[in-house]
């Protein structure tokens, strides 16, 4: 059963920024790509790197360790070495707060 959890306030994830947070067992990455908020797993599926320390581009989030890029909409890796997609999560914004469905 899924539930909505409060991640942070909208102004904590400005355009072009990444924000990582933990909720219970989940480690989640928020990315603000041109004003749209995306949520994926925080940890790279290839080598356990924290994606919040990576780089955000038009293609998606680039892992800081081995430079794989993950699409933010579907979590799919765009290049090697990563081959396993990130899990993606639904996002909603209410009263300037970001919520993620986990």
Secondary structure, 3 states (H helix, E strand, C coil): CCCEEEEEEHHHCCCCCEEEEEECCEEEEEEEECCEEEEEECECCCCCCEHHHCEECCCCEECCCCCCEECCCCCCECCCCCCCCCCEECEEEECCEEEEEC
